[in-house]
């Protein structure tokens, strides 16, 4: 990663945009969406920027840029058509430790502006680290088509019930399981269809009836031949919700990148000859012990779990110990 993705709170905080054209206007509108206080500095302003000023949304500063114009701003955006001015803004802002973005000049910027899918309070940001902004916009457009606006409503509802869920379940594992059931089940579908009251009633009913879980589950997942695009949707979903992932040496780096960041990773690879290998019986015992401790465990195998994967032996062990499991085939 060349940049660390961070969302900054700038509500009611002073921000500065230098420039008065269409590009500056786009940045101003974005800042206004985040409820920032916006100063716009330029000798000339386009009509839309003037109208924003007349409506009281922004403050215009009608002058050429000088070093002394950079004061106690939370962030600064340089959007002029003069490269020397943009460079000066970057130099002064960074010297004062103020985050600065110079439009179309990532090398002069301390932060970059991503393409955004706005489903407030759910915000999705897509960035190419300044290398291919058109590609970022294309990806954003694809996301716009597959993420309904109702996801924002769903996030708002989750916010309403977050403290109740924390009070009801004492462990992070049980809270995560509760919310995953809400976000991927009937309740989410009711929100998407506009039946908000019904969805809230269902959440409250689940809170009243749910019990903390003391038994986990095991997922036997085929990782395929290495290309992440060849994973099934179910494989991806289970990989990303597992608390622990036991993986072998045939699972590619690309597939491992899709594992949830806070999952525990346990390498249980095997190699022929004199190389040290994990015994199958030890793997079976680990799966059982981890599930009995209440964890959701993904046994991630290269190819398919049952073609030279010894998945049958693992299933037999899980069945003998009463551990629930799911099997997801993969391309061998």
Secondary structure, 3 states (H helix, E strand, C coil): CCCCCCCCCCCCCEEEEECCCHHHHHHHHHHHHCCCEEEEEECCCCHHHHHHHHCCCEEEEECCCCHHHCCCCCEEEECCCCHHHHHHHHHHHHHCCCEEEECCCHHHCCCCCCEEEEECCEEEEECCCCCCHHHHHHHHHHHHHHCCCHHHHHHHHHHHHHHHHHHHCCCHHHHHHHHHHHHHCHHHHHHHCCCHHHHHHHHHHHHHHCCCCCCCEEEEEECECCCHHHCCHHHHHHHHHCCEEEECCCCCHHHHCCCCCCCEEEECCCCCCCCCCCCHHHHHHHHHHHHHCCCEEEEEECECCCCCCCHHHHHHHHHHCCCCEEEECCCC
